[in-house]
């Protein structure tokens, strides 16, 4: 159905366009009061029409309160002479001045009462426009011809300038900036076109050929901007729009470089035909949308916009071609098209704000709930990520420690196996000094071996190699193992006090407690350049109370709120992962324990753990 309608539209426009150069110059009206002297005689590329009347003066003498009404002729100039003296001019014969494109002269009967002969002269530059549909006649009232042909154009120019300003001010920041600019510029260029059609009312005395070219180029540009509005509103396909732009460029170049009015008029026809086709297409598309989706203010306003433009444009084509006796209504069509399109844009803005208000009023709780769920999910993800990282670190450390411990033990066993034979051999030295030196070196070797074996044992205990999940453990031995591993981080200016009973044994997860002690003692060492770290442990109410205290700089209250958050750290970039205390809390929670912090800025911090268990 749509394809058939589009084909009919195309055929109709082709016929209209073709008729521009084939319609003959004719006079379709006759009047016994007027004698035609020249029927559109060609004078130097101008078409000249002349008619005279004596009887019309007699009619005016009997009706002095009447007006002599002359017909409107497209882009023509009129001269009315009384006894060969010009009494009214609607433009100059050489077209250096024109009052308006479509207006017509009107004179009072009182102005011709004292004459004998009235001469009416008409000049036209286009053969197709060189025609009249009726001769001048008397009327007691002023006709609406010039109201429609001139006043409406003047009002349209002013209205479009105001609309351009309002669109720029009201819509800026509320709609797509391209749509806002295109709508405003469309109004401005259309306004220039209507100013060019009624130049004398705006104090413009330029030649008609210049005004025609300027006005029609502005009409083409204004239409391009209006079609860009349709494209941005998804009413027009992007590819079709750019094809139209190419046609518009060819049309404007034809108009600009034309040497005569018929050629310029050809350029205008090139742009006007596809413009009407596209507007008709968008109109049918919007009507189809309305019929399928039901009535909406937005669609209704768009139909009014496209419909009025299409109707008035069809009317003007038929009027200019002389196929109907009507008025030029494009001023109404363009102003209405822009106005209703702007209203549709405003409706879409109002709908957007209504939707926003609805979301605010009804979905605020839902958004809060979803936000809380998302925050919880993020926290869980961070926690899981931290645990995965720690597990991977422990697994890697365990594998590495096992390999290192095995290889170092093998190497040290060679040394250890050679110590006893060397001791026996040195006892046979005859020189007492040599024997004393050998005994001293053997003592140093034994001390180094013991320290190395202690470090290996501490690494084995820390990673839990070859240990059950929970087992009996001597707390002081665990603390000493961690201190051995951290010996390189404990400066000579930092003292460590271990207040733990020698026989304090607790059934505990050794790997877990090792991680806790490693992080707490390590953080304490990092928190100060000098001072004391105190590790205490005792049994209270069948709970192991373990505390690590430092005399460092303390922790600020704002930091305490996030101290256990995963990846939160106050250390410099590259010096901390933000996972240590998070792991401590997780390990304490795994053992159903509790952890508390007591910190004073400038004095130090104490971490206290309460771990339930079974005293064995």
C-alpha positions as semicolon CSV with decimal commas, in nm:
position;residue;x (nm);y (nm);z (nm)
1;X;0,000;0,000;0,000
2;X;0,276;0,245;0,099
3;X;0,471;0,168;-0,219
4;X;0,168;0,243;-0,440
5;X;0,108;0,575;-0,264
6;X;0,474;0,672;-0,301
7;X;0,465;0,587;-0,673
8;X;0,159;0,809;-0,723
9;X;0,331;1,093;-0,538
10;X;0,642;1,059;-0,753
11;X;0,439;1,057;-1,076
12;X;0,239;1,362;-0,967
13;X;0,551;1,561;-0,885
14;X;0,715;1,465;-1,213
15;X;0,411;1,598;-1,396
16;X;0,415;1,917;-1,192
17;X;0,785;1,965;-1,256
18;X;0,749;1,895;-1,626
19;X;0,465;2,144;-1,654
20;X;0,703;2,427;-1,554
21;X;0,836;2,448;-1,907
22;X;0,539;2,329;-2,115
23;X;0,237;2,525;-1,989
24;X;0,151;2,798;-2,241
25;X;0,111;3,167;-2,158
26;X;-0,267;3,215;-2,166
27;X;-0,540;3,453;-2,064
28;X;-0,824;3,256;-1,918
29;X;-1,045;3,548;-1,823
30;X;-1,238;3,798;-2,033
31;X;-1,407;4,123;-1,945
32;X;-1,590;4,365;-2,166
33;X;-1,468;4,658;-1,957
34;X;-1,106;4,598;-2,053
35;X;-0,937;4,610;-2,391
36;X;-0,623;4,395;-2,418
37;X;-0,349;4,581;-2,603
38;X;-0,061;4,335;-2,553
39;X;-0,102;3,968;-2,469
40;X;0,231;3,889;-2,302
41;X;0,454;4,031;-2,571
42;X;0,820;3,926;-2,537
43;X;1,026;4,243;-2,485
44;X;1,397;4,173;-2,425
45;X;1,337;3,852;-2,222
46;X;1,048;4,017;-2,039
47;X;0,686;3,933;-2,094
48;X;0,461;4,239;-2,120
49;X;0,084;4,251;-2,075
50;X;-0,123;4,567;-2,122
51;X;-0,497;4,637;-2,098
52;X;-0,696;4,963;-2,099
53;X;-1,041;5,065;-1,981
54;X;-1,262;5,372;-1,991
55;X;-1,578;5,214;-1,857
56;X;-1,416;5,118;-1,530
57;X;-1,385;5,490;-1,448
58;X;-1,758;5,533;-1,505
59;X;-1,828;5,241;-1,272
60;X;-1,614;5,410;-1,008
61;X;-1,799;5,738;-1,052
62;X;-2,121;5,557;-0,960
63;X;-1,949;5,369;-0,674
64;X;-1,699;5,607;-0,518
65;X;-1,672;5,399;-0,199
66;X;-1,554;5,093;-0,394
67;X;-1,205;4,961;-0,463
68;X;-1,048;4,855;-0,791
69;X;-0,901;4,509;-0,728
70;X;-0,624;4,377;-0,955
71;X;-0,542;4,005;-0,977
72;X;-0,225;3,855;-0,823
73;X;0,036;3,732;-1,070
74;X;0,332;3,529;-0,951
75;X;0,657;3,731;-0,932
76;X;0,529;4,005;-1,157
77;X;0,534;4,385;-1,133
78;X;0,226;4,603;-1,198
79;X;0,185;4,961;-1,309
80;X;-0,149;5,146;-1,311
81;X;-0,161;5,461;-1,521
82;X;-0,435;5,724;-1,538
83;X;-0,418;5,908;-1,869
84;X;-0,061;5,780;-1,916
85;X;0,047;5,901;-1,570
86;X;0,159;5,637;-1,322
87;X;-0,066;5,650;-1,015
88;X;0,037;5,318;-0,859
89;X;0,338;5,088;-0,891
90;X;0,372;4,736;-0,754
91;X;0,740;4,714;-0,852
92;X;0,945;4,853;-1,138
93;X;0,929;4,727;-1,501
94;X;1,304;4,654;-1,496
95;X;1,260;4,443;-1,176
96;X;1,518;4,647;-0,985
97;X;1,245;4,688;-0,725
98;X;0,950;4,467;-0,637
99;X;0,692;4,512;-0,364
100;X;0,617;4,143;-0,313
101;X;0,622;3,810;-0,496
102;X;0,251;3,731;-0,481
103;X;0,066;4,048;-0,385
104;X;-0,163;4,251;-0,610
105;X;-0,243;4,624;-0,647
106;X;-0,555;4,770;-0,487
107;X;-0,658;5,134;-0,547
108;X;-0,955;5,338;-0,434
109;X;-1,207;5,455;-0,690
110;X;-1,153;5,811;-0,565
111;X;-0,805;5,800;-0,721
112;X;-0,931;5,761;-1,078
113;X;-1,245;5,975;-1,085
114;X;-1,082;6,263;-1,271
115;X;-0,934;6,057;-1,553
116;X;-1,048;5,930;-1,887
117;X;-0,843;5,613;-1,940
118;X;-0,699;5,356;-1,699
119;X;-0,404;5,153;-1,824
120;X;-0,293;4,834;-1,652
121;X;0,057;4,705;-1,728
122;X;0,210;4,378;-1,606
123;X;0,574;4,265;-1,646
124;X;0,698;3,906;-1,593
125;X;1,035;3,734;-1,635
126;X;0,901;3,377;-1,656
127;X;0,680;3,257;-1,940
128;X;0,497;3,010;-1,719
129;X;0,402;3,286;-1,475
130;X;0,279;3,514;-1,758
131;X;-0,092;3,459;-1,720
132;X;-0,398;3,607;-1,554
133;X;-0,714;3,437;-1,435
134;X;-0,934;3,743;-1,415
135;X;-0,942;4,114;-1,499
136;X;-0,955;4,395;-1,244
137;X;-1,298;4,438;-1,084
138;X;-1,475;4,664;-0,837
139;X;-1,546;4,559;-0,479
140;X;-1,707;4,746;-0,193
141;X;-1,477;4,572;0,058
142;X;-1,111;4,498;0,052
143;X;-1,038;4,137;-0,048
144;X;-0,829;3,897;0,161
145;X;-0,585;3,840;-0,126
146;X;-0,304;4,057;0,010
147;X;-0,378;3,944;0,364
148;X;-0,285;3,590;0,259
149;X;-0,028;3,671;-0,009
150;X;0,164;3,941;0,178
151;X;0,056;3,988;0,541
152;X;0,081;3,616;0,620
153;X;0,435;3,612;0,479
154;X;0,531;3,912;0,693
155;X;0,380;3,752;1,003
156;X;0,551;3,421;0,915
157;X;0,891;3,591;0,898
158;X;0,845;3,750;1,240
159;X;0,697;3,435;1,394
160;X;0,983;3,217;1,269
161;X;1,245;3,454;1,411
162;X;1,066;3,439;1,749
163;X;1,036;3,059;1,724
164;X;1,408;3,035;1,648
165;X;1,490;3,232;1,962
166;X;1,251;3,033;2,181
167;X;1,377;2,697;2,051
168;X;1,736;2,797;2,125
169;X;1,654;2,925;2,475
170;X;1,394;2,671;2,590
171;X;1,533;2,349;2,441
172;X;1,906;2,405;2,500
173;X;2,035;2,144;2,743
174;X;1,709;1,948;2,733
175;X;1,740;1,783;2,391
176;X;2,015;1,677;2,154
177;X;2,223;1,989;2,081
178;X;2,218;1,911;1,707
179;X;1,838;1,895;1,712
180;X;1,819;2,226;1,899
181;X;2,055;2,403;1,658
182;X;1,891;2,251;1,347
183;X;1,543;2,359;1,458
184;X;1,658;2,716;1,534
185;X;1,850;2,755;1,206
186;X;1,560;2,608;1,010
187;X;1,335;2,883;1,148
188;X;1,590;3,154;1,064
189;X;1,642;3,046;0,703
190;X;1,268;3,012;0,644
191;X;1,226;3,362;0,791
192;X;1,477;3,500;0,538
193;X;1,278;3,337;0,257
194;X;0,956;3,509;0,362
195;X;1,137;3,841;0,400
196;X;1,261;3,800;0,042
197;X;0,901;3,744;-0,081
198;X;0,785;4,075;0,076
199;X;1,097;4,292;0,057
200;X;0,934;4,638;0,048
201;X;0,766;4,583;0,384
202;X;1,109;4,528;0,538
203;X;1,267;4,829;0,365
204;X;1,456;4,618;0,110
205;X;1,488;4,754;-0,247
206;X;1,712;4,489;-0,404
207;X;1,653;4,352;-0,757
208;X;1,395;4,076;-0,782
209;X;1,642;3,832;-0,943
210;X;1,876;3,867;-0,643
211;X;1,586;3,833;-0,399
212;X;1,455;3,526;-0,580
213;X;1,794;3,352;-0,570
214;X;1,861;3,449;-0,208
215;X;1,514;3,353;-0,090
216;X;1,504;3,017;-0,267
217;X;1,854;2,920;-0,147
218;X;1,745;3,001;0,211
219;X;1,427;2,797;0,154
220;X;1,641;2,500;0,045
221;X;1,880;2,534;0,341
222;X;1,593;2,576;0,587
223;X;1,432;2,259;0,450
224;X;1,762;2,071;0,494
225;X;1,781;2,174;0,859
226;X;1,417;2,073;0,910
227;X;1,486;1,732;0,755
228;X;1,787;1,699;0,985
229;X;1,542;1,747;1,274
230;X;1,336;1,459;1,134
231;X;1,650;1,246;1,104
232;X;1,753;1,317;1,462
233;X;1,398;1,232;1,574
234;X;1,419;0,896;1,390
235;X;1,140;0,996;1,150
236;X;1,372;0,992;0,850
237;X;1,629;0,738;0,737
238;X;1,989;0,862;0,752
239;X;2,076;0,744;0,399
240;X;1,769;0,912;0,247
241;X;1,857;1,232;0,433
242;X;2,209;1,245;0,287
243;X;2,075;1,176;-0,064
244;X;1,844;1,473;-0,016
245;X;2,139;1,687;0,098
246;X;2,320;1,605;-0,226
247;X;2,012;1,706;-0,427
248;X;1,988;2,027;-0,223
249;X;2,352;2,111;-0,300
250;X;2,291;2,066;-0,675
251;X;1,973;2,275;-0,647
252;X;2,144;2,559;-0,460
253;X;2,435;2,566;-0,704
254;X;2,188;2,580;-0,994
255;X;2,007;2,873;-0,833
256;X;2,325;3,062;-0,738
257;X;2,490;3,036;-1,081
258;X;2,169;3,087;-1,285
259;X;2,181;3,371;-1,538
260;X;1,805;3,410;-1,570
261;X;1,494;3,356;-1,362
262;X;1,366;3,044;-1,548
263;X;1,696;2,865;-1,475
264;X;1,681;2,971;-1,110
265;X;1,320;2,848;-1,098
266;X;1,440;2,514;-1,234
267;X;1,684;2,487;-0,938
268;X;1,397;2,561;-0,698
269;X;1,188;2,285;-0,854
270;X;1,479;2,040;-0,813
271;X;1,469;2,079;-0,435
272;X;1,096;2,126;-0,389
273;X;0,988;1,799;-0,551
274;X;1,197;1,559;-0,335
275;X;1,114;1,770;-0,028
276;X;0,744;1,710;-0,080
277;X;0,806;1,343;-0,146
278;X;0,997;1,303;0,181
279;X;0,741;1,498;0,383
280;X;0,464;1,285;0,230
281;X;0,659;0,970;0,321
282;X;0,711;1,078;0,683
283;X;0,343;1,179;0,705
284;X;0,224;0,836;0,587
285;X;0,475;0,667;0,819
286;X;0,349;0,864;1,120
287;X;-0,015;0,793;1,031
288;X;0,069;0,422;1,010
289;X;0,242;0,439;1,350
290;X;-0,058;0,616;1,503
291;X;-0,300;0,358;1,364
292;X;-0,095;0,070;1,507
293;X;0,005;0,208;1,846
294;X;-0,296;0,420;1,924
295;X;-0,335;0,792;1,980
296;X;-0,053;0,990;2,140
297;X;-0,004;1,363;2,158
298;X;0,344;1,325;2,015
299;X;0,231;1,140;1,700
300;X;-0,071;1,368;1,655
301;X;0,149;1,681;1,662
302;X;0,391;1,527;1,411
303;X;0,101;1,444;1,178
304;X;-0,021;1,805;1,203
305;X;0,332;1,929;1,133
306;X;0,395;1,710;0,827
307;X;0,035;1,728;0,706
308;X;0,010;2,108;0,697
309;X;0,343;2,136;0,517
310;X;0,243;1,879;0,255
311;X;-0,103;2,030;0,204
312;X;0,017;2,389;0,166
313;X;0,309;2,286;-0,056
314;X;0,074;2,093;-0,288
315;X;-0,157;2,392;-0,296
316;X;0,125;2,632;-0,388
317;X;0,251;2,405;-0,667
318;X;-0,095;2,388;-0,819
319;X;-0,143;2,764;-0,776
320;X;0,193;2,856;-0,930
321;X;0,129;2,621;-1,221
322;X;-0,209;2,783;-1,275
323;X;-0,402;2,462;-1,214
324;X;-0,618;2,608;-0,935
325;X;-0,741;2,954;-0,841
326;X;-0,631;2,981;-0,481
327;X;-0,378;3,156;-0,257
328;X;-0,014;3,094;-0,167
329;X;-0,036;2,915;0,171
330;X;0,323;2,801;0,228
331;X;0,369;3,063;0,499
332;X;0,096;2,892;0,703
333;X;0,238;2,548;0,624
334;X;0,598;2,621;0,722
335;X;0,515;2,812;1,042
336;X;0,268;2,542;1,144
337;X;0,513;2,263;1,057
338;X;0,789;2,415;1,270
339;X;0,550;2,512;1,550
340;X;0,386;2,169;1,583
341;X;0,723;1,995;1,549
342;X;0,855;2,212;1,833
343;X;0,546;2,120;2,036
344;X;0,613;1,752;1,972
345;X;0,971;1,801;2,096
346;X;0,833;1,971;2,406
347;X;0,591;1,681;2,459
348;X;0,880;1,434;2,443
349;X;1,068;1,644;2,701
350;X;0,760;1,649;2,929
351;X;0,723;1,270;2,891
352;X;1,090;1,226;2,981
353;X;1,049;1,434;3,297
354;X;0,731;1,246;3,387
355;X;0,918;0,918;3,352
356;X;1,199;1,057;3,567
357;X;0,950;1,167;3,837
358;X;0,783;0,827;3,824
359;X;1,115;0,655;3,873
360;X;1,197;0,883;4,162
361;X;0,861;0,831;4,330
362;X;0,817;0,457;4,280
363;X;1,158;0,303;4,234
364;X;1,362;0,480;4,501
365;X;1,326;0,191;4,745
366;X;1,402;-0,062;4,475
367;X;1,715;0,129;4,376
368;X;1,827;0,142;4,740
369;X;1,767;-0,231;4,778
370;X;1,954;-0,313;4,459
371;X;2,236;-0,080;4,562
372;X;2,266;-0,254;4,899
373;X;2,271;-0,595;4,727
374;X;2,534;-0,474;4,486
375;X;2,750;-0,334;4,767
376;X;2,718;-0,664;4,954
377;X;2,809;-0,855;4,640
378;X;3,115;-0,632;4,592
379;X;3,220;-0,687;4,954
380;X;3,178;-1,063;4,913
381;X;3,374;-1,054;4,591
382;X;3,657;-0,862;4,757
383;X;3,657;-1,104;5,050
384;X;3,659;-1,407;4,822
385;X;3,933;-1,253;4,610
386;X;4,140;-1,186;4,921
387;X;4,096;-1,545;5,041
388;X;4,190;-1,681;4,699
389;X;4,500;-1,465;4,692
390;X;4,601;-1,576;5,041
391;X;4,533;-1,941;4,960
392;X;4,744;-1,916;4,648
393;X;5,021;-1,745;4,843
394;X;5,016;-2,011;5,113
395;X;5,012;-2,292;4,858
396;X;5,305;-2,140;4,672
397;X;5,492;-2,070;4,996
398;X;5,429;-2,424;5,119
399;X;5,561;-2,580;4,799
400;X;5,861;-2,347;4,796
401;X;5,935;-2,403;5,165
402;X;5,915;-2,779;5,127
403;X;6,162;-2,775;4,840
404;X;6,400;-2,534;5,010
405;X;6,383;-2,718;5,344
406;X;6,457;-3,053;5,178
407;X;6,755;-2,925;4,977
408;X;6,903;-2,723;5,263
409;X;6,866;-3,017;5,502
410;X;7,048;-3,244;5,259
411;X;7,332;-2,995;5,227
412;X;7,353;-2,930;5,600
413;X;7,354;-3,302;5,678
414;X;7,689;-3,327;5,492
415;X;7,826;-3,052;5,711
416;X;7,675;-3,200;6,027
417;X;7,813;-3,544;5,942
418;X;8,163;-3,399;5,905
419;X;8,160;-3,211;6,239
420;X;8,215;-3,516;6,468
421;X;8,508;-3,665;6,264
422;X;8,661;-3,318;6,249
423;X;8,621;-3,285;6,629
424;X;8,801;-3,616;6,687
425;X;9,070;-3,519;6,438
426;X;9,128;-3,181;6,601
427;X;9,170;-3,340;6,944
428;X;9,486;-3,507;6,812
429;X;9,652;-3,177;6,726
430;X;9,982;-3,156;6,911
431;X;9,983;-2,780;6,925
432;X;9,751;-2,650;7,197
433;X;9,686;-2,324;7,010
434;X;9,580;-2,505;6,693
435;X;9,358;-2,736;6,896
436;X;9,189;-2,437;7,069
437;X;9,126;-2,261;6,736
438;X;8,976;-2,575;6,585
439;X;8,744;-2,620;6,884
440;X;8,633;-2,255;6,848
441;X;8,553;-2,299;6,474
442;X;8,365;-2,621;6,544
443;X;8,155;-2,436;6,806
444;X;8,067;-2,163;6,551
445;X;7,974;-2,425;6,290
446;X;7,745;-2,604;6,536
447;X;7,575;-2,273;6,632
448;X;7,518;-2,186;6,264
449;X;7,377;-2,530;6,194
450;X;7,136;-2,501;6,489
451;X;7,016;-2,156;6,374
452;X;6,964;-2,280;6,018
453;X;6,770;-2,589;6,133
454;X;6,555;-2,361;6,356
455;X;6,466;-2,138;6,059
456;X;6,375;-2,442;5,848
457;X;6,158;-2,576;6,131
458;X;5,989;-2,231;6,166
459;X;5,906;-2,224;5,795
460;X;5,768;-2,577;5,821
461;X;5,554;-2,480;6,120
462;X;5,430;-2,157;5,951
463;X;5,311;-2,327;5,634
464;X;5,167;-2,626;5,826
465;X;5,356;-2,882;5,624
466;X;5,288;-3,239;5,738
467;X;5,046;-3,110;6,009
468;X;4,680;-3,177;6,080
469;X;4,417;-2,905;6,055
470;X;4,411;-2,869;6,435
471;X;4,661;-3,004;6,682
472;X;4,826;-2,935;7,010
473;X;5,074;-2,650;6,990
474;X;5,303;-2,474;7,229
475;X;5,209;-2,108;7,193
476;X;5,549;-1,975;7,295
477;X;5,722;-2,196;7,039
478;X;5,486;-2,067;6,767
479;X;5,562;-1,707;6,865
480;X;5,936;-1,773;6,862
481;X;5,909;-1,939;6,518
482;X;5,739;-1,629;6,375
483;X;6,001;-1,402;6,538
484;X;6,271;-1,612;6,375
485;X;6,114;-1,568;6,030
486;X;6,063;-1,191;6,089
487;X;6,411;-1,138;6,230
488;X;6,517;-0,936;5,921
489;X;6,227;-0,689;5,973
490;X;6,294;-0,634;6,344
491;X;6,551;-0,355;6,355
492;X;6,805;-0,346;6,633
493;X;6,613;-0,044;6,767
494;X;6,299;-0,256;6,816
495;X;6,275;-0,474;7,124
496;X;6,048;-0,777;7,143
497;X;5,903;-0,905;7,468
498;X;5,730;-1,244;7,480
499;X;5,512;-1,281;7,789
500;X;5,395;-1,639;7,731
501;X;5,428;-1,930;7,971
502;X;5,668;-2,206;7,865
503;X;5,405;-2,476;7,914
504;X;5,110;-2,296;7,752
505;X;4,970;-2,558;7,511
506;X;4,647;-2,510;7,314
507;X;4,450;-2,720;7,068
508;X;4,454;-2,490;6,766
509;X;4,486;-2,451;6,389
510;X;4,861;-2,395;6,369
511;X;4,865;-2,256;6,012
512;X;4,590;-2,013;6,102
513;X;4,759;-1,884;6,421
514;X;5,088;-1,852;6,231
515;X;4,924;-1,627;5,972
516;X;4,767;-1,417;6,249
517;X;5,094;-1,373;6,437
518;X;5,291;-1,308;6,117
519;X;5,059;-1,023;6,012
520;X;5,014;-0,865;6,356
521;X;5,385;-0,871;6,449
522;X;5,487;-0,764;6,098
523;X;5,244;-0,468;6,103
524;X;5,366;-0,370;6,449
525;X;5,727;-0,365;6,323
526;X;5,624;-0,153;6,022
527;X;5,440;0,095;6,248
528;X;5,755;0,219;6,424
529;X;6,123;0,288;6,373
530;X;6,203;0,217;6,736
531;X;6,014;0,094;7,040
532;X;5,885;-0,227;7,188
533;X;5,661;-0,506;7,061
534;X;5,498;-0,713;7,336
535;X;5,335;-1,050;7,270
536;X;5,121;-1,188;7,553
537;X;4,914;-1,504;7,589
538;X;4,704;-1,642;7,875
539;X;4,402;-1,862;7,941
540;X;4,078;-1,707;8,065
541;X;3,738;-1,877;8,088
542;X;3,849;-2,158;7,856
543;X;3,961;-1,902;7,594
544;X;4,311;-1,826;7,468
545;X;4,369;-1,451;7,506
546;X;4,649;-1,348;7,271
547;X;4,760;-0,986;7,227
548;X;5,022;-0,800;7,023
549;X;5,109;-0,448;7,141
550;X;5,337;-0,192;6,979
551;X;5,452;0,153;7,089
552;X;5,422;0,297;6,737
553;X;5,234;0,593;6,596
554;X;4,884;0,451;6,654
555;X;4,584;0,443;6,420
556;X;4,348;0,735;6,353
557;X;3,977;0,690;6,415
558;X;3,886;0,745;6,049
559;X;4,123;0,465;5,949
560;X;3,998;0,224;6,218
561;X;3,659;0,206;6,041
562;X;3,823;0,048;5,735
563;X;4,115;-0,136;5,894
564;X;3,977;-0,483;5,816
565;X;3,847;-0,399;5,465
566;X;4,013;-0,605;5,190
567;X;4,274;-0,414;4,987
568;X;4,263;-0,115;5,225
569;X;4,611;0,002;5,322
570;X;4,780;0,315;5,452
571;X;5,121;0,206;5,328
572;X;5,290;0,353;5,022
573;X;5,218;0,205;4,678
574;X;5,402;-0,125;4,636
575;X;5,461;-0,172;5,011
576;X;5,130;-0,323;5,113
577;X;4,845;-0,525;4,965
578;X;4,578;-0,432;5,219
579;X;4,507;-0,799;5,285
580;X;4,695;-0,865;5,611
581;X;4,441;-0,753;5,870
582;X;4,153;-0,875;5,652
583;X;4,311;-1,222;5,663
584;X;4,362;-1,192;6,041
585;X;3,993;-1,121;6,098
586;X;3,885;-1,401;5,864
587;X;4,114;-1,652;6,038
588;X;3,987;-1,546;6,382
589;X;3,625;-1,579;6,261
590;X;3,699;-1,927;6,123
591;X;3,794;-2,033;6,475
592;X;3,479;-1,867;6,616
593;X;3,698;-1,612;6,789
594;X;3,689;-1,234;6,836
595;X;3,940;-0,957;6,768
596;X;3,946;-0,608;6,918
597;X;4,165;-0,303;6,863
598;X;4,276;-0,047;7,119
599;X;4,477;0,235;6,963
600;X;4,587;0,581;7,073
601;X;4,749;0,810;6,816
602;X;5,110;0,876;6,916
603;X;5,118;0,602;7,182
604;X;5,060;0,270;7,012
605;X;4,816;-0,007;6,923
606;X;4,704;-0,334;7,082
607;X;4,533;-0,616;6,890
608;X;4,362;-0,863;7,126
609;X;4,239;-1,205;7,012
610;X;4,000;-1,429;7,201
611;X;4,014;-1,783;7,063
612;X;3,788;-2,050;7,212
613;X;3,937;-2,389;7,246
614;X;4,006;-2,690;7,466
615;X;4,285;-2,666;7,718
616;X;4,472;-2,993;7,697
